[in-house]
Amino acid sequence: MSLMMAFSVVLIVLSLGDIISTKTKAFIPSVFVAALLFLFGFWTFFPADIVALAGFQTPIVYLSMYLLITHMGTMLSLRELASQWRTIAVALIGIVGIVALTMTAGAALFGFQTAVVATPPLTGGIVAAIVMSEAATKLGFDNLAVLAIITYVMQGFVGYPLTAMMLKKEGTRLLSGFRSGEIKHVKTTEKVDEPKRKKLIPATPEAYQTTYVVLMKLGLTAWAAVGFAALLKPVVDISPYVMCLFFGVIAQELGFVEQRPLNLSGSFGFLITGLMAFVFAGLARATPSMLAEIALPLVGIIVLGVSGMAVLSMLLGKRLGYTKEMSFAIALTALYGFPPNYILTEEASKALASTTEERDFLMDEMLPKMLVGGFTTVTIVSVIIAGIFINFM
């Protein structure tokens, strides 16, 4: 395929996902549709490297990830981040639920080694999947090496529709309260008193908020975050993605970076497109023969993990004041992380809201929880679990 042909095909797939999601009012999420279409494409006529051929190669993907996560940080205030301790607790208990069932019932049904290899990828992180896959390969367990990668790739097929269902139920409840006046819109991204509060760094005059200037400041913030994570690595290994989130929060609080800088510069849509395409590129590894060979343990481990996650997250969430739908949605971010957690939240909000004000209300209520949940599980905990489980091989 040529560059433009590959780009067009990738965008046709992503567009069909959006169209079907819009037609069904997010009952069928776009990420689920796109994942199915990519899987069918890879099994038929898509070249395995179609995403790279379309121009979304590794350097631009990493750049997109750093900039997008820093951008997401600007949407959270320090107060908001601190207030999300309940979200972190629910996300963590969801991981405990996964491990509890996969390492007991899963180990009994499919074997201890199978459970050990499949559990870390089920907590969401591609890094965890790669670590377990490489460990299995070194020990000569080729099927288990494939299982680690396929578990990571396929769990989204369970996570996407379940999350869409939970977010729509939660969004419906929130919207009902908002329309009746029982729930007030406490904005997290653009507070009413925000202009009155002076920041350490004066705001850039509007005339100078050009695309280049806005991206320059965002890039410097992400660069500082990645460099700081590398500086700390000999002492404590913190993911540069997590650091980008925190630096985005701090840079916005100080006034160095504007809120939603990628939207301000008109760059958000293109970067999220490349990142989503890269996520689906992993489906190229899921060949029919591989799936047939590991289908039973794959399905069994995912079902057990999600069941354990659902029970514990809902129980703790209820005690912390969250609904069972929001609690389960937060825990489900372990199955895919960012950016699908953003896409799914946005789709549910757009499908339910009748006005821009209602959409903003739903995003402000649900998105911070979904973002923090995703970073807690996928970016942090999955890597820690892989580091522990690799010793059980």
C-alpha positions in Angstrom: 0.0 0.0 0.0 1.1 3.5 -0.7 1.2 6.1 2.1 -2.1 7.8 1.1 -3.9 4.5 0.5 -2.9 3.2 3.9 -3.8 6.4 5.5 -7.2 6.5 3.8 -8.0 2.8 4.7 -7.1 3.4 8.4 -9.3 6.5 8.5 -12.2 4.7 6.8 -12.1 2.1 9.5 -12.0 4.7 12.3 -14.7 6.7 10.6 -17.0 3.7 10.3 -16.6 3.2 14.1 -17.7 6.8 14.7 -20.6 6.5 12.3 -22.0 3.3 13.9 -21.4 4.7 17.4 -23.3 7.9 16.5 -26.2 5.9 14.9 -26.6 3.7 17.9 -26.1 6.6 20.4 -22.9 4.9 21.7 -24.7 1.6 22.4 -22.0 0.1 20.1 -18.8 2.0 20.9 -16.6 3.2 18.1 -13.5 1.5 19.5 -15.3 -1.8 19.5 -16.3 -1.4 15.9 -12.9 -0.3 14.8 -11.2 -3.2 16.6 -13.5 -5.7 14.8 -12.8 -4.1 11.5 -9.1 -4.0 12.0 -9.1 -7.7 13.1 -11.1 -8.7 10.0 -8.8 -6.5 7.8 -5.6 -8.2 9.2 -7.2 -11.6 8.5 -7.9 -10.7 4.9 -6.1 -8.0 2.9 -4.5 -5.5 5.4 -0.7 -5.6 5.5 0.5 -6.2 9.1 2.2 -2.8 9.1 -0.7 -0.8 7.6 -0.6 1.7 10.5 3.1 2.4 10.0 2.5 2.7 6.3 -0.2 5.3 7.0 2.5 7.5 8.6 1.8 6.6 12.3 5.1 5.2 13.1 6.8 4.7 16.5 8.3 8.2 17.0 5.1 10.1 16.2 3.1 7.7 18.4 5.4 8.3 21.4 5.3 12.1 20.7 1.5 11.9 20.6 1.3 9.9 23.8 3.6 12.4 25.7 1.7 15.5 24.4 -1.7 14.0 24.9 -1.1 12.9 28.5 0.4 16.2 29.4 -2.6 17.9 27.7 -4.9 15.7 29.9 -3.0 16.9 33.0 -3.9 20.5 32.2 -7.6 19.4 32.5 -7.1 18.4 36.2 -6.4 20.9 39.0 -4.3 19.9 42.0 -7.4 20.0 44.1 -9.2 17.7 41.6 -6.3 15.2 41.5 -6.1 15.0 45.3 -9.9 14.5 45.5 -9.6 11.4 43.3 -8.2 9.2 46.1 -11.5 7.2 46.0 -11.0 6.6 42.3 -7.5 5.3 42.9 -8.8 3.0 45.7 -11.5 1.6 43.4 -9.1 1.1 40.5 -6.7 -0.8 42.8 -9.3 -3.0 44.3 -10.4 -3.9 40.8 -6.8 -5.2 40.1 -7.0 -7.2 43.4 -10.2 -8.7 42.1 -8.5 -9.7 38.8 -5.5 -11.4 40.6 -7.7 -13.1 43.2 -9.8 -15.0 40.7 -7.2 -15.7 38.0 -4.6 -17.0 40.4 -7.1 -19.3 42.2 -9.8 -20.5 39.9 -7.8 -19.6 36.8 -4.7 -21.5 38.0 -6.9 -24.5 38.9 -8.6 -24.6 35.5 -5.9 -23.7 33.1 -2.6 -24.3 35.0 -0.4 -22.2 37.2 2.0 -21.0 34.5 -0.9 -20.0 32.2 -2.5 -17.9 35.0 0.9 -16.3 35.9 1.6 -15.3 32.2 -1.9 -14.0 31.5 -2.7 -12.1 34.7 -0.2 -9.1 34.3 -1.3 -8.3 30.7 -5.0 -8.4 31.9 -4.2 -5.5 34.2 -3.8 -3.5 31.0 -0.3 -2.5 30.2 1.5 -3.3 27.0 4.8 -3.2 29.0 3.4 -6.0 31.2 2.4 -8.0 28.2 5.9 -7.7 26.6 7.7 -8.6 29.9 5.6 -11.8 30.4 5.8 -12.7 26.7 9.6 -12.4 26.6 9.9 -14.4 29.9 7.8 -17.2 28.5 9.8 -17.3 25.2 13.1 -17.6 27.1 11.7 -20.6 29.0 10.5 -22.2 25.7 6.7 -21.7 26.3 5.8 -20.3 22.9 2.1 -20.7 23.3 2.2 -18.8 26.6 4.3 -16.1 25.0 1.5 -15.6 22.4 -1.1 -15.8 25.2 0.5 -12.8 26.9 0.3 -10.6 23.9 -3.2 -11.8 22.7 -4.6 -11.3 26.2 -3.5 -7.7 26.1 -4.9 -7.3 22.5 -8.2 -9.1 23.0 -9.3 -7.8 26.4 -10.5 -4.6 24.9 -13.3 -6.6 23.1 -14.7 -7.2 26.6 -13.8 -3.8 28.1 -15.1 -1.5 25.4 -18.8 -2.6 25.3 -19.0 -3.1 29.1 -17.5 0.3 29.8 -19.9 2.0 27.2 -22.8 0.3 29.0 -21.7 1.4 32.5 -20.9 5.0 31.4 -24.3 5.4 29.7 -26.1 4.2 32.8 -24.0 6.5 35.0 -24.5 9.4 32.5 -28.2 8.9 32.4 -28.4 9.1 36.3 -26.2 12.2 36.4 -28.1 13.9 33.6 -31.4 13.3 35.3 -30.1 14.9 38.5 -28.6 17.8 36.6 -31.9 18.5 34.7 -33.9 18.4 37.9 -31.5 20.7 39.7 -30.4 18.0 42.3 -26.9 17.9 40.9 -24.9 21.0 40.3 -22.2 21.4 37.7 -19.0 21.9 39.6 -16.6 22.5 36.7 -13.1 20.9 36.9 -11.5 22.4 33.8 -12.8 26.0 33.7 -13.8 27.1 37.2 -15.9 30.2 37.5 -13.3 31.9 39.8 -10.3 30.8 37.7 -9.7 34.1 36.0 -9.7 35.9 39.4 -7.0 33.7 40.8 -3.6 35.0 39.9 -1.0 32.5 38.8 2.7 32.6 39.2 3.3 32.9 35.5 1.2 35.6 33.7 -1.0 34.3 30.9 0.3 34.6 27.4 -1.5 37.4 25.6 -4.2 36.0 23.2 -2.5 37.5 20.2 0.6 35.4 20.9 -1.3 32.1 21.6 -0.4 30.8 18.1 -0.2 27.1 17.3 3.6 27.2 17.5 3.7 29.0 20.9 1.0 26.7 22.5 2.7 23.5 21.2 6.1 24.8 22.2 5.1 25.3 25.9 3.3 21.9 25.9 6.4 20.3 24.4 8.7 21.9 26.9 6.5 20.6 29.8 6.4 17.1 28.4 10.2 17.2 27.8 10.8 18.2 31.4 8.5 15.4 32.6 10.2 12.7 30.7 13.6 14.1 31.7 12.6 14.2 35.4 11.3 10.6 35.2 14.7 9.5 33.8 16.5 11.4 36.5 14.6 9.6 39.2 15.0 6.2 37.7 18.1 5.1 39.7 16.1 5.8 42.9 12.5 5.1 41.9 11.1 3.9 38.5 8.2 6.2 37.7 6.6 5.9 34.2 7.3 9.0 32.1 3.6 8.9 31.2 2.6 9.3 34.8 5.1 12.1 35.2 3.7 13.8 32.1 0.2 13.8 33.7 1.6 15.4 36.9 3.7 18.0 35.0 0.6 18.9 33.0 -1.3 19.6 36.2 1.5 21.6 37.7 2.3 23.6 34.5 -1.4 24.6 34.2 -1.6 25.5 37.9 1.5 27.7 37.5 0.1 29.4 34.4 2.9 28.2 32.0 0.5 26.1 29.9 -3.1 26.9 29.0 -5.9 24.5 29.7 -6.6 22.1 26.8 -3.6 23.3 24.8 -4.0 20.7 22.1 -7.6 21.9 21.5 -6.4 25.5 21.5 -3.7 24.7 18.9 -6.1 22.6 16.8 -3.8 19.5 17.2 -5.9 17.2 19.4 -7.9 15.4 16.7 -4.9 14.4 14.6 -2.8 13.2 17.6 -5.6 11.1 19.0 -6.2 9.6 15.5 -2.6 8.4 15.3 -2.6 7.0 18.8 -5.9 5.1 18.3 -4.6 3.6 15.0 -1.4 2.5 16.8 -3.5 0.8 19.6 -5.4 -1.3 16.9 -2.1 -2.1 15.1 -1.5 -4.7 17.9 -4.4 -6.8 16.4 -2.1 -7.8 13.5 -0.6 -10.4 15.9 -3.9 -12.1 16.6 -4.0 -14.6 13.8 -6.9 -17.1 13.5 -4.7 -20.1 14.3 -3.2 -18.4 17.3 -6.6 -17.5 18.7 -7.9 -21.1 18.1 -5.0 -22.6 19.9 -5.3 -20.4 23.0 -9.0 -19.6 22.9 -10.1 -21.6 26.0 -7.6 -20.2 28.5 -7.8 -16.7 26.9 -11.6 -16.5 27.4 -11.5 -18.2 30.8 -8.8 -15.9 32.2 -10.5 -12.8 30.9 -14.0 -13.8 32.2 -12.6 -14.7 35.6 -10.5 -11.5 35.8 -13.4 -9.2 34.8 -15.8 -11.0 37.2 -13.4 -10.6 40.2 -12.9 -6.9 39.2 -16.6 -6.3 39.0 -17.4 -7.7 42.4 -14.7 -6.0 44.4 -14.8 -2.6 42.6 -18.6 -2.4 43.1 -18.4 -3.4 46.8 -15.7 -0.8 47.6 -17.2 1.8 45.4 -20.5 1.6 47.2 -18.8 2.1 50.5 -16.9 5.1 49.1 -20.0 6.8 47.7 -19.7 5.8 44.0 -22.4 4.0 42.1 -21.8 0.5 41.0 -21.7 1.6 37.4 -19.1 4.3 37.9 -17.0 1.9 40.1 -17.0 -0.8 37.5 -16.2 1.6 34.7 -13.2 2.9 36.7 -12.0 -0.6 37.2 -12.5 -1.5 33.6 -10.0 1.1 32.5 -7.4 -1.6 33.4 -8.4 -3.4 30.2 -7.4 -0.7 27.8 -6.2 2.6 29.5 -5.6 5.8 27.5 -6.8 6.9 25.0 -9.9 4.5 24.8 -11.0 5.7 28.3 -11.2 9.2 26.9 -13.0 8.2 23.7 -15.5 6.0 25.5 -16.3 8.8 28.0 -16.7 11.4 25.3 -19.0 9.1 23.2 -21.3 8.4 26.1 -21.5 12.1 27.0 -22.2 13.2 23.4 -24.9 10.4 23.0 -26.7 11.4 26.2 -26.4 15.2 26.2 -28.9 17.5 24.4 -26.8 20.6 24.8 -23.2 21.6 25.0 -23.7 22.5 28.7 -25.0 19.0 29.4 -22.1 17.4 27.5 -19.5 19.5 29.5 -21.3 18.5 32.7 -21.0 14.8 32.0 -17.4 15.1 30.9 -16.5 17.0 34.0 -18.2 14.4 36.2 -16.9 11.2 34.6 -13.7 12.0 32.7 -11.4 12.8 35.6 -12.3 9.5 37.3 -11.7 7.5 34.0 -8.4 9.2 33.4 -7.1 8.7 36.9 -8.4 5.1 36.9 -6.6 4.3 33.7 -3.3 5.8 34.8 -3.5 4.0 38.1 -4.0 0.6 36.6 -2.4 0.5 33.2 0.5 2.8 33.6 1.6 2.1 37.2 0.2 -1.1 38.7 0.4 -3.5 35.6 4.2 -2.9 35.4 4.6 -3.6 39.1 2.5 -6.8 38.9 4.6 -8.0 35.9 7.8 -7.4 37.9 6.4 -9.6 40.7 4.8 -12.3 38.6 7.9 -12.9 36.4 9.5 -14.4 39.5 6.8 -17.1 39.5 7.7 -18.4 36.0 
